[in-house]
Amino acid sequence: MKLFALAATPALAEKSADPTPWFISLEDEPQKFAEEPYTPYCLTKDINGELKAITEANFCDGVADCPEGEDEDGRLAICNQPTTESGCCAEIKVNWSGATCYALDTYRDKDRYFCREYYPNGIDFITRELRWEPYHGWFYTDFVGNWGYFAVGNWQHDATCIGEHGEFEDNYSWTGYNLALSCNDEAPAPRPAPCAHHTCPDNKMCSNNLDVEGGYECVKRDNVRDQSLKRINTIEGHIQRLYDSVTGTRAGDRFIFRMNKVLTWAKNSWTGESCHEGAAEDAEDVNVFSKDNMCKLNGQINSALNSWARNFACSGDKDYSRKIIKAARKNRNFFDVKNDC
């Protein structure tokens, strides 16, 4: 496949003063393939520190399937908007290539479209961009944020919306390939955002950014959120050590039942934010756990749970943290009595 490209490739923010670009031909187009059908994942971790797998059917269904509702708030998909905030077409079909373009943000005071173009197998796809450039017109690029393109409109056809100068007409004069654009003027299906198909490692979070190749970047996760997850998961791991030491006894089974209830309350009260001051200050005091003394470990777990509840038991009743602390103390005393601590 051949494509047209500008001989010079300045940064996206720069522009040429010449309205008639100099074209060169590129013989080989870079390819980007997915190895297998991609499963979308939530961007934020749940209370167990896991990234939940979802499907595109979960996007924009009115139910928040992700911890922070990113499947409903625009981070994973744009939800059911027939027009953009500017009143322009929100979903455009590039009939020349079969790509579907979604208006995800604005650029140079006009809507900017992120285009998904599938290969013949229906699984692998490449992302392209349709944007306005003042000295070239509507600009259909080979990659997001790039200056190589397949087709360019007319720089004199400046208007609020694409289509006002006939860009959706079959006989519109494109330089390059005839894109044969058409607008879906009905309420479109949820439009996947770039982060719906990201490849960020688990220790980083995807953030949509159409100024970079691929349309997203991997950013550092929120420290408070990760700290709270790490602490509760560490505590739960040491609680399991207590379970192992008493499993099979009547008193042990009662202790496990009661402690599981406390853990459930803790997880149900977690929001990923710190609702009390001092979340970082007392972390070091509750991060030491005995390796072989279960009585000492029991007390250390109680202190760690108290600290976690004060800092991160934020949802539900305002006294949720007090409820967790009180129940945890009863469990500590119960364990001490039954194990002659």
Short mmCIF file of the C-alpha atoms (twelve columns), coordinates in Angstrom:
data_MODEL
# 
_entry.id   MODEL 
# 
loop_
_atom_site.group_PDB 
_atom_site.id 
_atom_site.type_symbol 
_atom_site.label_atom_id 
_atom_site.label_alt_id 
_atom_site.label_comp_id 
_atom_site.label_asym_id 
_atom_site.label_seq_id 
_atom_site.Cartn_x 
_atom_site.Cartn_y 
_atom_site.Cartn_z 
_atom_site.pdbx_PDB_model_num 
ATOM 1   C CA . MET A 1   0.000   0.000   0.000  1 
ATOM 2   C CA . LYS A 2   1.240   3.485   -0.825 1 
ATOM 3   C CA . LEU A 3   0.524   6.603   1.098  1 
ATOM 4   C CA . PHE A 4   1.346   10.250  0.769  1 
ATOM 5   C CA . ALA A 5   3.485   12.087  3.285  1 
ATOM 6   C CA . LEU A 6   4.936   15.508  3.751  1 
ATOM 7   C CA . ALA A 7   8.644   15.630  3.026  1 
ATOM 8   C CA . ALA A 8   9.220   17.531  6.265  1 
ATOM 9   C CA . THR A 9   7.750   16.165  9.478  1 
ATOM 10  C CA . PRO A 10  7.599   19.000  12.029 1 
ATOM 11  C CA . ALA A 11  6.049   18.637  15.460 1 
ATOM 12  C CA . LEU A 12  2.270   18.524  15.489 1 
ATOM 13  C CA . ALA A 13  2.027   22.038  16.911 1 
ATOM 14  C CA . GLU A 14  4.017   23.467  13.995 1 
ATOM 15  C CA . LYS A 15  2.612   24.190  10.543 1 
ATOM 16  C CA . SER A 16  3.798   25.053  7.086  1 
ATOM 17  C CA . ALA A 17  2.997   28.430  5.557  1 
ATOM 18  C CA . ASP A 18  2.679   26.822  2.121  1 
ATOM 19  C CA . PRO A 19  -0.923  25.696  1.426  1 
ATOM 20  C CA . THR A 20  0.304   23.400  -1.375 1 
ATOM 21  C CA . PRO A 21  2.318   20.570  0.246  1 
ATOM 22  C CA . TRP A 22  5.123   18.709  -1.452 1 
ATOM 23  C CA . PHE A 23  4.199   15.029  -1.641 1 
ATOM 24  C CA . ILE A 24  6.488   12.031  -1.590 1 
ATOM 25  C CA . SER A 25  5.482   8.398   -1.928 1 
ATOM 26  C CA . LEU A 26  6.257   5.765   0.707  1 
ATOM 27  C CA . GLU A 27  6.343   2.173   -0.542 1 
ATOM 28  C CA . ASP A 28  5.968   0.375   2.777  1 
ATOM 29  C CA . GLU A 29  3.513   1.375   5.481  1 
ATOM 30  C CA . PRO A 30  4.486   0.472   9.070  1 
ATOM 31  C CA . GLN A 31  2.105   -2.112  10.496 1 
ATOM 32  C CA . LYS A 32  0.779   -2.576  14.025 1 
ATOM 33  C CA . PHE A 33  -0.843  -5.867  14.831 1 
ATOM 34  C CA . ALA A 34  -2.414  -7.304  17.950 1 
ATOM 35  C CA . GLU A 35  -1.305  -10.899 18.532 1 
ATOM 36  C CA . GLU A 36  -4.795  -11.939 19.603 1 
ATOM 37  C CA . PRO A 37  -8.213  -10.364 20.285 1 
ATOM 38  C CA . TYR A 38  -7.665  -7.811  23.044 1 
ATOM 39  C CA . THR A 39  -9.632  -8.002  26.280 1 
ATOM 40  C CA . PRO A 40  -10.301 -4.565  27.802 1 
ATOM 41  C CA . TYR A 41  -9.365  -4.146  31.449 1 
ATOM 42  C CA . CYS A 42  -10.391 -1.570  34.015 1 
ATOM 43  C CA . LEU A 43  -7.811  1.170   34.459 1 
ATOM 44  C CA . THR A 44  -7.969  1.163   38.262 1 
ATOM 45  C CA . LYS A 45  -7.272  -1.768  40.579 1 
ATOM 46  C CA . ASP A 46  -9.891  -3.329  42.842 1 
ATOM 47  C CA . ILE A 47  -9.468  -3.955  46.574 1 
ATOM 48  C CA . ASN A 48  -7.521  -7.141  45.809 1 
ATOM 49  C CA . GLY A 49  -5.036  -5.183  43.702 1 
ATOM 50  C CA . GLU A 50  -6.342  -6.766  40.476 1 
ATOM 51  C CA . LEU A 51  -7.270  -5.164  37.157 1 
ATOM 52  C CA . LYS A 52  -10.720 -6.494  36.262 1 
ATOM 53  C CA . ALA A 53  -11.273 -7.805  32.737 1 
ATOM 54  C CA . ILE A 54  -14.440 -6.516  31.088 1 
ATOM 55  C CA . THR A 55  -15.868 -6.464  27.552 1 
ATOM 56  C CA . GLU A 56  -16.877 -3.613  25.288 1 
ATOM 57  C CA . ALA A 57  -20.474 -4.595  26.061 1 
ATOM 58  C CA . ASN A 58  -19.820 -3.178  29.551 1 
ATOM 59  C CA . PHE A 59  -19.068 0.243   28.101 1 
ATOM 60  C CA . CYS A 60  -21.771 2.859   28.643 1 
ATOM 61  C CA . ASP A 61  -24.419 0.431   29.939 1 
ATOM 62  C CA . GLY A 62  -25.259 2.572   32.962 1 
ATOM 63  C CA . VAL A 63  -23.522 0.224   35.397 1 
ATOM 64  C CA . ALA A 64  -20.062 1.031   36.745 1 
ATOM 65  C CA . ASP A 65  -18.161 -2.240  36.355 1 
ATOM 66  C CA . CYS A 66  -14.783 -0.677  37.219 1 
ATOM 67  C CA . PRO A 67  -13.715 0.644   40.642 1 
ATOM 68  C CA . GLU A 68  -13.796 4.285   39.550 1 
ATOM 69  C CA . GLY A 69  -16.459 3.902   36.855 1 
ATOM 70  C CA . GLU A 70  -14.027 4.405   33.987 1 
ATOM 71  C CA . ASP A 71  -16.215 2.215   31.759 1 
ATOM 72  C CA . GLU A 72  -18.924 4.895   32.080 1 
ATOM 73  C CA . ASP A 73  -17.070 8.218   32.470 1 
ATOM 74  C CA . GLY A 74  -15.302 8.512   29.114 1 
ATOM 75  C CA . ARG A 75  -11.913 7.055   29.962 1 
ATOM 76  C CA . LEU A 76  -12.599 3.709   28.274 1 
ATOM 77  C CA . ALA A 77  -15.326 4.826   25.873 1 
ATOM 78  C CA . ILE A 78  -17.336 7.828   24.726 1 
ATOM 79  C CA . CYS A 79  -20.959 7.141   25.531 1 
ATOM 80  C CA . ASN A 80  -23.889 7.607   23.145 1 
ATOM 81  C CA . GLN A 81  -23.480 11.138  21.845 1 
ATOM 82  C CA . PRO A 82  -24.992 11.696  18.374 1 
ATOM 83  C CA . THR A 83  -23.184 15.047  18.068 1 
ATOM 84  C CA . THR A 84  -20.147 16.645  19.652 1 
ATOM 85  C CA . GLU A 85  -20.254 19.643  21.984 1 
ATOM 86  C CA . SER A 86  -19.765 21.791  18.878 1 
ATOM 87  C CA . GLY A 87  -22.869 20.235  17.287 1 
ATOM 88  C CA . CYS A 88  -20.802 18.347  14.715 1 
ATOM 89  C CA . CYS A 89  -20.859 14.727  13.593 1 
ATOM 90  C CA . ALA A 90  -19.595 12.497  16.397 1 
ATOM 91  C CA . GLU A 91  -19.001 9.340   14.332 1 
ATOM 92  C CA . ILE A 92  -17.643 9.307   10.789 1 
ATOM 93  C CA . LYS A 93  -17.229 6.351   8.439  1 
ATOM 94  C CA . VAL A 94  -14.223 6.354   6.080  1 
ATOM 95  C CA . ASN A 95  -15.806 4.232   3.353  1 
ATOM 96  C CA . TRP A 96  -12.556 4.163   1.359  1 
ATOM 97  C CA . SER A 97  -10.815 2.093   4.046  1 
ATOM 98  C CA . GLY A 98  -13.664 0.924   6.278  1 
ATOM 99  C CA . ALA A 99  -12.357 2.858   9.286  1 
ATOM 100 C CA . THR A 100 -14.721 4.340   11.867 1 
ATOM 101 C CA . CYS A 101 -13.694 7.676   13.367 1 
ATOM 102 C CA . TYR A 102 -14.841 8.906   16.779 1 
ATOM 103 C CA . ALA A 103 -14.664 12.497  18.009 1 
ATOM 104 C CA . LEU A 104 -12.671 12.209  21.230 1 
ATOM 105 C CA . ASP A 105 -11.324 15.719  21.759 1 
ATOM 106 C CA . THR A 106 -10.660 19.039  20.013 1 
ATOM 107 C CA . TYR A 107 -7.636  20.401  18.185 1 
ATOM 108 C CA . ARG A 108 -7.261  23.901  16.745 1 
ATOM 109 C CA . ASP A 109 -10.790 24.658  18.001 1 
ATOM 110 C CA . LYS A 110 -12.321 21.864  15.922 1 
ATOM 111 C CA . ASP A 111 -13.335 18.295  16.663 1 
ATOM 112 C CA . ARG A 112 -10.571 15.754  16.326 1 
ATOM 113 C CA . TYR A 113 -11.333 12.168  15.317 1 
ATOM 114 C CA . PHE A 114 -9.606  8.980   16.435 1 
ATOM 115 C CA . CYS A 115 -10.050 6.310   13.734 1 
ATOM 116 C CA . ARG A 116 -9.964  2.534   14.116 1 
ATOM 117 C CA . GLU A 117 -9.250  0.672   10.901 1 
ATOM 118 C CA . TYR A 118 -9.428  -3.133  10.973 1 
ATOM 119 C CA . TYR A 119 -7.397  -5.471  8.823  1 
ATOM 120 C CA . PRO A 120 -9.150  -8.217  6.807  1 
ATOM 121 C CA . ASN A 121 -8.994  -10.751 9.669  1 
ATOM 122 C CA . GLY A 122 -11.337 -8.515  11.698 1 
ATOM 123 C CA . ILE A 123 -9.081  -8.692  14.750 1 
ATOM 124 C CA . ASP A 124 -5.934  -6.682  14.082 1 
ATOM 125 C CA . PHE A 125 -6.387  -2.955  13.639 1 
ATOM 126 C CA . ILE A 126 -4.464  0.266   13.240 1 
ATOM 127 C CA . THR A 127 -5.315  3.680   14.649 1 
ATOM 128 C CA . ARG A 128 -5.414  6.754   12.442 1 
ATOM 129 C CA . GLU A 129 -6.498  10.358  12.869 1 
ATOM 130 C CA . LEU A 130 -8.760  12.877  11.117 1 
ATOM 131 C CA . ARG A 131 -7.981  16.453  12.147 1 
ATOM 132 C CA . TRP A 132 -8.076  20.010  10.799 1 
ATOM 133 C CA . GLU A 133 -4.856  21.731  9.711  1 
ATOM 134 C CA . PRO A 134 -5.278  25.416  8.787  1 
ATOM 135 C CA . TYR A 135 -2.859  25.293  5.841  1 
ATOM 136 C CA . HIS A 136 -4.024  21.953  4.478  1 
ATOM 137 C CA . GLY A 137 -7.683  21.376  5.412  1 
ATOM 138 C CA . TRP A 138 -9.083  18.129  6.841  1 
ATOM 139 C CA . PHE A 139 -6.154  15.808  7.264  1 
ATOM 140 C CA . TYR A 140 -6.461  11.966  7.348  1 
ATOM 141 C CA . THR A 141 -3.189  10.676  8.804  1 
ATOM 142 C CA . ASP A 142 -1.434  7.336   8.718  1 
ATOM 143 C CA . PHE A 143 -0.953  7.363   12.508 1 
ATOM 144 C CA . VAL A 144 -2.237  9.423   15.411 1 
ATOM 145 C CA . GLY A 145 -0.304  12.677  15.750 1 
ATOM 146 C CA . ASN A 146 1.650   12.099  12.543 1 
ATOM 147 C CA . TRP A 147 2.107   14.217  9.407  1 
ATOM 148 C CA . GLY A 148 2.047   11.363  6.902  1 
ATOM 149 C CA . TYR A 149 -1.415  11.140  5.335  1 
ATOM 150 C CA . PHE A 150 -3.642  9.400   2.832  1 
ATOM 151 C CA . ALA A 151 -5.800  12.371  1.936  1 
ATOM 152 C CA . VAL A 152 -6.100  16.122  2.502  1 
ATOM 153 C CA . GLY A 153 -9.095  18.377  1.951  1 
ATOM 154 C CA . ASN A 154 -9.143  22.065  1.062  1 
ATOM 155 C CA . TRP A 155 -7.497  24.588  3.397  1 
ATOM 156 C CA . GLN A 156 -10.077 27.201  2.314  1 
ATOM 157 C CA . HIS A 157 -12.974 25.044  3.568  1 
ATOM 158 C CA . ASP A 158 -12.665 26.343  7.107  1 
ATOM 159 C CA . ALA A 159 -15.863 25.843  9.153  1 
ATOM 160 C CA . THR A 160 -16.970 24.793  12.615 1 
ATOM 161 C CA . CYS A 161 -17.795 21.254  11.504 1 
ATOM 162 C CA . ILE A 162 -16.496 18.842  8.950  1 
ATOM 163 C CA . GLY A 163 -19.155 18.372  6.277  1 
ATOM 164 C CA . GLU A 164 -20.141 22.031  5.948  1 
ATOM 165 C CA . HIS A 165 -18.183 22.296  2.693  1 
ATOM 166 C CA . GLY A 166 -19.282 18.973  1.220  1 
ATOM 167 C CA . GLU A 167 -16.727 16.634  2.808  1 
ATOM 168 C CA . PHE A 168 -19.483 14.008  3.138  1 
ATOM 169 C CA . GLU A 169 -20.336 14.197  -0.580 1 
ATOM 170 C CA . ASP A 170 -19.126 11.490  -2.958 1 
ATOM 171 C CA . ASN A 171 -17.674 14.049  -5.359 1 
ATOM 172 C CA . TYR A 172 -15.701 16.038  -2.788 1 
ATOM 173 C CA . SER A 173 -12.238 16.776  -4.128 1 
ATOM 174 C CA . TRP A 174 -9.629  15.170  -1.857 1 
ATOM 175 C CA . THR A 175 -5.913  15.414  -2.530 1 
ATOM 176 C CA . GLY A 176 -4.697  11.837  -2.353 1 
ATOM 177 C CA . TYR A 177 -7.311  9.101   -1.937 1 
ATOM 178 C CA . ASN A 178 -11.055 9.750   -2.109 1 
ATOM 179 C CA . LEU A 179 -12.044 9.023   1.499  1 
ATOM 180 C CA . ALA A 180 -15.790 8.842   0.731  1 
ATOM 181 C CA . LEU A 181 -16.733 10.034  4.206  1 
ATOM 182 C CA . SER A 182 -20.204 9.633   5.671  1 
ATOM 183 C CA . CYS A 183 -21.677 10.710  9.005  1 
ATOM 184 C CA . ASN A 184 -23.609 8.486   11.371 1 
ATOM 185 C CA . ASP A 185 -26.141 11.070  12.508 1 
ATOM 186 C CA . GLU A 186 -27.964 8.646   14.815 1 
ATOM 187 C CA . ALA A 187 -26.914 7.971   18.398 1 
ATOM 188 C CA . PRO A 188 -23.767 5.879   17.856 1 
ATOM 189 C CA . ALA A 189 -22.763 2.832   19.816 1 
ATOM 190 C CA . PRO A 190 -20.222 3.413   22.603 1 
ATOM 191 C CA . ARG A 191 -16.976 4.543   21.026 1 
ATOM 192 C CA . PRO A 192 -13.880 2.853   22.472 1 
ATOM 193 C CA . ALA A 193 -11.268 5.331   23.648 1 
ATOM 194 C CA . PRO A 194 -7.556  4.630   23.067 1 
ATOM 195 C CA . CYS A 195 -7.183  3.309   26.634 1 
ATOM 196 C CA . ALA A 196 -9.677  0.547   25.839 1 
ATOM 197 C CA . HIS A 197 -6.825  -1.202  24.004 1 
ATOM 198 C CA . HIS A 198 -3.689  -0.159  25.843 1 
ATOM 199 C CA . THR A 199 -0.532  -2.119  26.638 1 
ATOM 200 C CA . CYS A 200 0.578   -0.349  29.839 1 
ATOM 201 C CA . PRO A 201 2.223   -2.514  32.521 1 
ATOM 202 C CA . ASP A 202 0.249   -3.112  35.724 1 
ATOM 203 C CA . ASN A 203 2.347   -0.664  37.712 1 
ATOM 204 C CA . LYS A 204 1.242   2.183   35.436 1 
ATOM 205 C CA . MET A 205 -2.166  3.445   34.360 1 
ATOM 206 C CA . CYS A 206 -3.359  4.380   30.883 1 
ATOM 207 C CA . SER A 207 -4.279  8.002   30.223 1 
ATOM 208 C CA . ASN A 208 -5.865  9.042   26.920 1 
ATOM 209 C CA . ASN A 209 -3.646  11.520  25.076 1 
ATOM 210 C CA . LEU A 210 -4.239  11.977  21.372 1 
ATOM 211 C CA . ASP A 211 -1.072  14.034  21.035 1 
ATOM 212 C CA . VAL A 212 1.058   10.875  21.162 1 
ATOM 213 C CA . GLU A 213 1.249   7.844   18.907 1 
ATOM 214 C CA . GLY A 214 -1.451  5.328   19.763 1 
ATOM 215 C CA . GLY A 215 -3.582  7.977   21.464 1 
ATOM 216 C CA . TYR A 216 -2.581  7.197   25.049 1 
ATOM 217 C CA . GLU A 217 0.306   7.281   27.498 1 
ATOM 218 C CA . CYS A 218 1.224   5.194   30.536 1 
ATOM 219 C CA . VAL A 219 1.399   7.273   33.710 1 
ATOM 220 C CA . LYS A 220 2.365   6.555   37.299 1 
ATOM 221 C CA . ARG A 221 -0.469  5.221   39.429 1 
ATOM 222 C CA . ASP A 222 -1.862  7.228   42.319 1 
ATOM 223 C CA . ASN A 223 0.406   6.739   45.355 1 
ATOM 224 C CA . VAL A 224 -2.368  6.828   47.971 1 
ATOM 225 C CA . ARG A 225 -4.460  4.293   46.103 1 
ATOM 226 C CA . ASP A 226 -1.555  1.905   45.604 1 
ATOM 227 C CA . GLN A 227 -0.401  2.360   49.193 1 
ATOM 228 C CA . SER A 228 -3.811  1.436   50.565 1 
ATOM 229 C CA . LEU A 229 -4.006  -1.631  48.314 1 
ATOM 230 C CA . LYS A 230 -0.515  -2.793  49.220 1 
ATOM 231 C CA . ARG A 231 -1.184  -2.419  52.942 1 
ATOM 232 C CA . ILE A 232 -4.512  -4.277  53.063 1 
ATOM 233 C CA . ASN A 233 -3.172  -7.079  50.862 1 
ATOM 234 C CA . THR A 234 -0.096  -7.410  53.111 1 
ATOM 235 C CA . ILE A 235 -2.341  -7.539  56.200 1 
ATOM 236 C CA . GLU A 236 -4.568  -10.155 54.608 1 
ATOM 237 C CA . GLY A 237 -1.543  -12.292 53.773 1 
ATOM 238 C CA . HIS A 238 -0.443  -12.305 57.422 1 
ATOM 239 C CA . ILE A 239 -4.016  -13.010 58.557 1 
ATOM 240 C CA . GLN A 240 -3.859  -16.126 56.406 1 
ATOM 241 C CA . ARG A 241 -0.845  -17.224 58.450 1 
ATOM 242 C CA . LEU A 242 -2.991  -16.968 61.602 1 
ATOM 243 C CA . TYR A 243 -5.704  -18.984 59.860 1 
ATOM 244 C CA . ASP A 244 -3.205  -21.714 59.006 1 
ATOM 245 C CA . SER A 245 -2.152  -21.924 62.662 1 
ATOM 246 C CA . VAL A 246 -5.683  -22.522 64.012 1 
ATOM 247 C CA . THR A 247 -7.488  -24.275 61.141 1 
ATOM 248 C CA . GLY A 248 -9.298  -27.455 62.192 1 
ATOM 249 C CA . THR A 249 -10.207 -26.381 65.696 1 
ATOM 250 C CA . ARG A 250 -13.608 -25.140 66.845 1 
ATOM 251 C CA . ALA A 251 -12.156 -21.933 68.248 1 
ATOM 252 C CA . GLY A 252 -10.069 -21.504 65.119 1 
ATOM 253 C CA . ASP A 253 -13.095 -21.787 62.843 1 
ATOM 254 C CA . ARG A 254 -14.911 -19.126 64.903 1 
ATOM 255 C CA . PHE A 255 -11.890 -16.848 64.691 1 
ATOM 256 C CA . ILE A 256 -11.647 -17.280 60.900 1 
ATOM 257 C CA . PHE A 257 -15.380 -16.579 60.462 1 
ATOM 258 C CA . ARG A 258 -15.186 -13.388 62.538 1 
ATOM 259 C CA . MET A 259 -11.989 -12.136 60.916 1 
ATOM 260 C CA . ASN A 260 -13.388 -12.717 57.426 1 
ATOM 261 C CA . LYS A 261 -16.309 -10.492 58.402 1 
ATOM 262 C CA . VAL A 262 -13.903 -7.731  59.434 1 
ATOM 263 C CA . LEU A 263 -12.019 -8.047  56.128 1 
ATOM 264 C CA . THR A 264 -15.299 -7.828  54.214 1 
ATOM 265 C CA . TRP A 265 -16.208 -4.623  56.056 1 
ATOM 266 C CA . ALA A 266 -12.774 -3.203  55.286 1 
ATOM 267 C CA . LYS A 267 -13.006 -3.963  51.578 1 
ATOM 268 C CA . ASN A 268 -16.551 -2.616  51.346 1 
ATOM 269 C CA . SER A 269 -15.441 0.641   52.958 1 
ATOM 270 C CA . TRP A 270 -12.449 1.180   50.668 1 
ATOM 271 C CA . THR A 271 -12.583 3.979   48.080 1 
ATOM 272 C CA . GLY A 272 -8.935  4.218   47.086 1 
ATOM 273 C CA . GLU A 273 -8.590  7.577   48.803 1 
ATOM 274 C CA . SER A 274 -7.331  8.628   52.213 1 
ATOM 275 C CA . CYS A 275 -10.203 9.998   54.297 1 
ATOM 276 C CA . HIS A 276 -8.114  10.812  57.366 1 
ATOM 277 C CA . GLU A 277 -4.874  12.650  57.962 1 
ATOM 278 C CA . GLY A 278 -1.714  10.717  58.730 1 
ATOM 279 C CA . ALA A 279 -2.003  7.961   56.111 1 
ATOM 280 C CA . ALA A 280 1.698   8.092   55.355 1 
ATOM 281 C CA . GLU A 281 2.974   9.016   58.794 1 
ATOM 282 C CA . ASP A 282 2.007   5.850   60.646 1 
ATOM 283 C CA . ALA A 283 2.690   3.401   57.806 1 
ATOM 284 C CA . GLU A 284 6.134   2.400   59.102 1 
ATOM 285 C CA . ASP A 285 4.781   1.567   62.567 1 
ATOM 286 C CA . VAL A 286 2.468   -1.118  61.220 1 
ATOM 287 C CA . ASN A 287 4.747   -2.768  58.706 1 
ATOM 288 C CA . VAL A 288 6.566   -5.249  60.976 1 
ATOM 289 C CA . PHE A 289 5.178   -8.782  61.379 1 
ATOM 290 C CA . SER A 290 6.588   -11.673 63.387 1 
ATOM 291 C CA . LYS A 291 7.761   -14.693 61.420 1 
ATOM 292 C CA . ASP A 292 7.086   -17.446 63.980 1 
ATOM 293 C CA . ASN A 293 5.341   -16.011 67.060 1 
ATOM 294 C CA . MET A 294 1.608   -16.181 66.334 1 
ATOM 295 C CA . CYS A 295 0.644   -14.330 69.520 1 
ATOM 296 C CA . LYS A 296 2.870   -11.406 68.618 1 
ATOM 297 C CA . LEU A 297 1.664   -11.580 65.005 1 
ATOM 298 C CA . ASN A 298 -1.942  -11.375 66.168 1 
ATOM 299 C CA . GLY A 299 -1.253  -8.105  67.972 1 
ATOM 300 C CA . GLN A 300 0.685   -6.686  65.029 1 
ATOM 301 C CA . ILE A 301 -2.167  -7.518  62.663 1 
ATOM 302 C CA . ASN A 302 -4.618  -5.751  64.957 1 
ATOM 303 C CA . SER A 303 -2.458  -2.604  64.981 1 
ATOM 304 C CA . ALA A 304 -2.114  -2.711  61.188 1 
ATOM 305 C CA . LEU A 305 -5.871  -3.122  60.713 1 
ATOM 306 C CA . ASN A 306 -6.563  -0.224  63.080 1 
ATOM 307 C CA . SER A 307 -4.205  2.026   61.128 1 
ATOM 308 C CA . TRP A 308 -5.640  0.982   57.759 1 
ATOM 309 C CA . ALA A 309 -9.231  1.525   58.942 1 
ATOM 310 C CA . ARG A 310 -8.439  5.012   60.285 1 
ATOM 311 C CA . ASN A 311 -6.914  6.035   56.981 1 
ATOM 312 C CA . PHE A 312 -8.822  4.191   54.274 1 
ATOM 313 C CA . ALA A 313 -12.227 2.986   55.567 1 
ATOM 314 C CA . CYS A 314 -13.939 5.919   53.863 1 
ATOM 315 C CA . SER A 315 -17.243 4.774   52.360 1 
ATOM 316 C CA . GLY A 316 -20.522 3.828   54.010 1 
ATOM 317 C CA . ASP A 317 -21.330 4.867   57.569 1 
ATOM 318 C CA . LYS A 318 -19.070 7.618   58.936 1 
ATOM 319 C CA . ASP A 319 -18.226 5.317   61.872 1 
ATOM 320 C CA . TYR A 320 -17.218 2.410   59.613 1 
ATOM 321 C CA . SER A 321 -13.586 2.679   60.684 1 
ATOM 322 C CA . ARG A 322 -14.597 2.574   64.368 1 
ATOM 323 C CA . LYS A 323 -16.716 -0.505  63.690 1 
ATOM 324 C CA . ILE A 324 -13.772 -2.279  62.043 1 
ATOM 325 C CA . ILE A 325 -11.373 -1.299  64.837 1 
ATOM 326 C CA . LYS A 326 -13.764 -2.518  67.538 1 
ATOM 327 C CA . ALA A 327 -14.397 -5.878  65.840 1 
ATOM 328 C CA . ALA A 328 -10.693 -6.389  65.129 1 
ATOM 329 C CA . ARG A 329 -9.865  -5.778  68.805 1 
ATOM 330 C CA . LYS A 330 -12.437 -8.391  69.886 1 
ATOM 331 C CA . ASN A 331 -10.902 -10.884 67.463 1 
ATOM 332 C CA . ARG A 332 -7.429  -10.150 68.801 1 
ATOM 333 C CA . ASN A 333 -8.573  -10.774 72.380 1 
ATOM 334 C CA . PHE A 334 -10.421 -13.939 71.369 1 
ATOM 335 C CA . PHE A 335 -7.290  -15.316 69.673 1 
ATOM 336 C CA . ASP A 336 -5.124  -14.421 72.689 1 
ATOM 337 C CA . VAL A 337 -7.436  -16.220 75.136 1 
ATOM 338 C CA . LYS A 338 -7.847  -19.358 73.043 1 
ATOM 339 C CA . ASN A 339 -4.117  -19.642 72.341 1 
ATOM 340 C CA . ASP A 340 -2.836  -18.766 75.866 1 
ATOM 341 C CA . CYS A 341 -1.032  -15.668 74.618 1 
# 
